[in-house]
Amino acid sequence: MTRLEKIAGACFVLGAGLLFPFKNTFTILAGVLLLVAFVVCGMFVLASPEALARDPEDGHSSRS
């Protein structure tokens, strides 16, 4: 697991943790910003040169 994947996971957990249980404006804003950061980090994880260079036939597939 790369550092960026860990950051994306942490942003999701912290964002959801701040967004849903609290009603304060600051915590809602922080939760939304962390969830946006999760989406951006996730995009960079999925579109990294290493991920794009992998052969799709080498990975796990749903085909039998």
CORPE-V103755 format. One record per residue. N is the residue number from 1. RES is the residue in one small letter. PSI is psi in whole degrees, 0 to 359 (999 if undefined). Layout:
{{N;RES;PSI} {N;RES;PSI}}
This chain:
{{1;m;128} {2;t;168} {3;r;322} {4;l;325} {5;e;321} {6;k;320} {7;i;317} {8;a;317} {9;g;319} {10;a;321} {11;c;320} {12;f;312} {13;v;314} {14;l;320} {15;g;313} {16;a;324} {17;g;327} {18;l;328} {19;l;313} {20;f;317} {21;p;348} {22;f;155} {23;k;0} {24;n;142} {25;t;320} {26;f;317} {27;t;325} {28;i;316} {29;l;315} {30;a;320} {31;g;317} {32;v;317} {33;l;322} {34;l;324} {35;l;326} {36;v;319} {37;a;324} {38;f;316} {39;v;316} {40;v;314} {41;c;320} {42;g;324} {43;m;317} {44;f;328} {45;v;314} {46;l;330} {47;a;19} {48;s;153} {49;p;325} {50;e;318} {51;a;323} {52;l;336} {53;a;344} {54;r;144} {55;d;125} {56;p;338} {57;e;341} {58;d;335} {59;g;183} {60;h;135} {61;s;160} {62;s;352} {63;r;143} {64;s;999}}
